[in-house]
Every structure is written in structure tokens, then in C-alpha cells.
Amino acid sequence: MDLNTFCCPFCESVDFIKYGKRNGNQRFKCLSCGHVFLKTTNTIFSSTKLNRSCLRNLIVLIIDGTKLETISDVLKISRRTSYMWRMKIYKVAGEMIKNVELSGKVWIDEKLIRVNKRFLVTKSNGKQYRGVSINQIVIACAIDSNGNKYAEIVGRGHISSKQCINSYGKHIKPESLIIHDGIFSHDQLIKELHAKDEIHKSIANSSKRYMQPINSFCAEIERNMVIHQGIRDENLQDYLNWIVFKSSINSDNIDSKIDELEAKCFQSKVVYRIKDRY
């Protein structure tokens, strides 16, 4: 990383000079605000001894789905540190995809994931709710004809019209063609975006062919989310973001995706406090 690729983390000025070293790391002094800083100040690397080489290996291992115990053994770091850095990487990946915009043909659907047994809500008589209920997490899923993807946890039970607008509406370009299963909650969204729509009811055998892109995406989310049902509620969206980011990686772009994620880590101000969550 050279001097032209970053700025003062306090005032964003690029007017700074080298200002000695600390623990072997180059320090800089901003000529605008007077602050002294490192390249890693106010990034996820603040107050850490994890170096860049170790970070790249960590990213590769996480993409491969390596278990925390193995990551700890390979990188010679504690399991606690492995967990903390995995969550940081998830959050950085989330920053990279949070502003995605879908356009052209856009398929939408909702995936229901049952909450962990520890968080089940029961009736006053102790029995569980049946069907689509508060015990199911609703994930709004969308994919367009260019392969762009979006997924967000919007609540529990049935998705409402307001939730559709607040989730899909921020990520779908107006006047797109929305392909969906025709539930009433989508109607207001389509009107709001001045979009055209195409309905394929799930009860029709032919719908599988027309809804295949979104069905495959939802299945991918379900496979990954079910495996990690024990993850804390506050981390579910981070993990979902990682699933979406990872689904964009293939054999042709894996090196560029790793480079992109690595570079974003040096720009990100992600903070993850492990003492309260591990």
C-alpha cells in the first residue's frame, strides 16, 4: 500500500508526512489536523498484531469454509482470535454488498428459516405455533439476470407490504421486471417501483422452470443458514451477507475477489467487540 492509496483517518486529508516508526510500523503526521496515525488507524487492524500475509491466508481459509480449530492451527492464533477475525471479515464483506442494485429481470421470494430452539416462542399453554409464525425468520431474497444478489432478514412470520418496500425497494431499480409468486405483499412494491411483473404460482408445475434462479438462491441460503442455526441473532445478518458475497465467487474470479476483500479491510472501520459475544 503506498501513500496515494489512503488518507488521514481523522480528517481525510492527503496532506501528511512520514513521522517516525512505532514497533517497526511507519507513522504519519497529518499537516491539516496534526494527528499522528498508522496506515491501520481506525481500520479493523487497529490494536492487532495480525499482519497482511496472515490476513490473506485467513480470507482464503474462511472462503474454503475451514473450521475455527483448523484456522487456529494453521495461522498459529487462538480460537478466540480466529472467531473474532471471521466475524470482522463477514462484516467487511457486508459493507461491500450493502449497496447492490438489481435491474432488468429480477426474481424475488422469501425464505423462512426456523429459529434456534433456544429462542422458540410458545403459546400460553406451552404448545408451539404452527405454520408460518413468529418462530420463523423471514429472509427477503432477490437475484437479477446479471447474477447480482441480495438477501436481508426482515422479521418473523409473514412478510408485510411495508417490509417488502423497505427491503427490496432499496435494492431494485425502478421499472425493472419483477418475477415473483404473486403474494399480495409484493403488490405495493411493484406499484412503488413502477415495475412490470410476471407471476408464477408455486402450485403450478411450470413455475419451477421460471423461478429456477431464485429457487436455487433460496436453497443455497437455507443450506448454509440451517448449518449455522446456533449463531447469535445479532450476527445472523452478517453471516447472511457472507453467504451472498461468497456465492459471487467462482474459479475465474477468486483471486480478484480475495484482492478486493483484502483491500476493503484496510479501508473499513469495522469494530467487533469479542468480550461480549464469544
N, C-alpha and C positions, 0 to 999 in steps of 0.2 A: 504494500500500500504506500503510495507516495503522497507528498504534501498537497497535491492538487485534488485528491480524492476525498478529503474531509475538511471540516471547518471547526471553529471553536464551538464546543458543545454548550456554552453558556450564552453566547450572543450571535452565533452562526457567522461570525466574521471570518474571512480567509486571510486576514492581515495578522500573521503571527510569526514568531521566530523560534528557533531551537533554543532550549533553555536548560541545558544540562541533562543528566540522567538520574533515574531512580531505580534501584535494583536491576540495572542493566537496560532499562527501558527509556527511550528518548522522551524527554519532556518538552513542552512548548509553552510559550507565553504569548497571550493574545495582546496585541498592541491597541485594541479597541476598548476592551473591558478590563484588562490587566490580570485576568485569571490564568493560572498555570494548570496545564492539563496534559494527559497522555492521549494517545490515539483511542484508548479503550474507555476513557472517562465518559460516564453517563451512557454506556452501552452495556450489553449483557455480560461483558468481560470485566466490568468494574469489580475490584476486590477479588480476583480469582487468579490462580496460577495455571489455569488451563491454557496451553499455547495454541497457536493456529494449526500446527500439524496435528495435534491431538483433536482439535475441533473437527477437522475434515474427516479423520478416521471415525469420530463419533457419529457424524452425519451419515456416513456410509453404513455403519453398523445399525443405526436406527432405521434407515431405509430398508435394510435387509430384514428388519423385524427381529433383531437379536435380543435375547433376554437380558435383563439388567445384570444378572450374575455374570454372564459371559462378557458383557461390556466392561464390567469392573475388572475382570481378569485380564482382558486384552489390553486395556488402557492403564492398568495399574492405579485405578482410582476406587474409592469406596462405593458401595451400592447406593448409599445416600446421595453422593455426588452424581452418580450415573442417573438417578431418578430426577434430580433437580435439573440437570442439563437436558434430559429428554423433554421435560416439560417446557423448558425455555425454547428448545428447538420447535416444539409444537406451536408455541405462541408466536414465534417469528414467522413460521410457515403461514399461520393465520393472518398475520399482517400482510403477507404477500398476495393473498387471495381475497381479502375482505372487500375490495372494490371491483370485483369482477362484474362485467356486464354481458348478459346473454342477449343474442339477437338472432334475426332470421327465424328459423323454425326452433321453437323452444318447447320442450316436453316438461311438464310439471306433475308432481304427485307427492303424496305424503307417506312417510314410513313410520309405523308405530313400533316402538321398542318398549318392552315391559321393563318397569323399574326394578332395581335390585330388591331382593326380598326384604332387606333391612328397611326399605323406605315404602313398603306397601301400606296403603290406607285401607282400613276395613270399615264396614258398617258398624252401627252401634251394637248389633248383635254378634259381632265378631266375624261375620261372613264377608268374603271378598266380593267386590263389584264384578259384574260380568260384562262382556262385550267391550266396546271402546269406552274407557273410563279414565279416571284420574290416575290410575295405576299404569298408564301407558304414556310414554314420552312421544310427542309428535315432532317429527323432523320434516321440514319443508325441503324437498329435493327438486333440482332442475338441471337440465342439460340442453345445450343447443346443438345445431347441426355442425358447428365448428369444434365441438368437443369441450367447450367451456362448461364448467360445472359449479354448482352452488348447493350448499346444504346448511341448514340452520335449525337449531332447536327452538320451537316457537311456543311450547307449552305442554299441557297434558290434555288428553281426551280428544274430542273432535276439534279440528281447526276452524276458526271463525273467519268471516269475511274480512274483519279488521286485521287479523293476523296474516292473512294472505297478502293484503295490501302492504302491510308493514314489513313483510319479509321478501316475498317475490318482487313486489313493486319497486324496491330499491336496486334490483339487480337485472331486471328485464327491460330492454329498450322499448319505448313506446312504438306501437304499430307493428309489433312482431306477430308472428303466427304462433299462438299458444295451443299446444296439443295436450289434451287432458281427458280425465274420465267423466267429466260432466257434473261433478258435485256442485251444489248451489253456492258453496263458499268461494268458488272461483269466479262466479259471475261478476261480482263487483270489481274484482281485479282486472278482468278483461275490459270492462267499461272504463275503468280509471286509466288504463294504458292505451285506450283507443285501438285495441288489438283485435285481430281476427282470431277465431278459434276453430278447432277441429275436435270433435268429441268421439271417443271410442270407449264405450262402456265395458267394464271388466267382465260382465256376464256374456259378452259376445265372443265367440271363439276367435274371430278375426282380429280382435283388439290386441292380442299378444304380438302380432306382427307389426302393427302400427305403433304400439307402445314399447317396443323392444329396447330402445335406448334408455328410457327412464326406468324400465323394469330391471335392466341389468345394473344400473347405477344404484337403485334402491337395494338390490340383492347384495351388492358389494358392501354397502353401508351396514346392512343387517349382519353380514358375516363378521365384520370387524367389530361392530358395537356389542354384539352378543358375547364375544370372547372377552371383552373388557367391561362387563357389566358391573364389576366391583369398583370401578373408578369413581372417584368422588364427583358429586353433582356439579360442583363449581369448575371441574376440569373437563366435563363432557364435551362442551363446545370446542375446547382446544383439541381434544382428540378427534372430533369430527372434522375440524379444519385440516388436521394432519391426513386423515383418510382422503379428503378431497385433493390436497396437494400431492400426496403420493400417487393417486390414481392418474395424475398427469405425467408421471414418469414412465418412460419406456427405454428400450435398449438403445435407441437412436439419440435420445436427449439427456440421458442420465448424467453425463459429465457436466453439461451446461446447467442442469438443474442444481447439481451439487455446488457448482461455482456461484450460482445465483443465490442460493440459500446461505452459503458461507459469507458472501459479500453483504447480504442483508443483516447478518448477525452483527457485523461491525457498525452498522448504521442504527440498529434497533436500540430502543431504550427500555426493552422488556425487563421487568423485575419479577422474580419469583421467590417468595419467602418460604423456604422449606421447613422452618421450625414449626410452623402452624399446620402443615399439611402432609407431613410424611410420617 
